[in-house]
Amino acid sequence: MAPDTTEPGRLPIYEDLVRERGDVVAEARLAAAHTQHQAAELLGGQYVFSDPVRHPPAH
């Protein structure tokens, strides 16, 4: 059995997929942010959306 040479926190399979197909997760996050911005403008700016990845709701 070959030793595990991957660095902690590295996901080589994911990195290969991103290289081959693009970063779908980042694209989806960007599209969601754009949609939220448009919704806020259409609603008169009365709602502020937070990024659930960076700012999860407090419990």
C-alpha positions, 0 to 999 in steps of 0.5 A: 500500500502506498503512503498517503502523501496528500497534504492536510486540507487538500482534496486532490480529486476535487481539485482535478474536477475543478480543473476539468469542469470549473468550480461549480460551487463557486459559480453557484455561490456567485449566482446566489449572491447576484440573485439576492442582490437583485431581490434586495433591489426589487424589494426596495432594499428593505431586506439584507441577505447574509452569506450563509457560508460565511455568516451562519444564523445564530441559534 
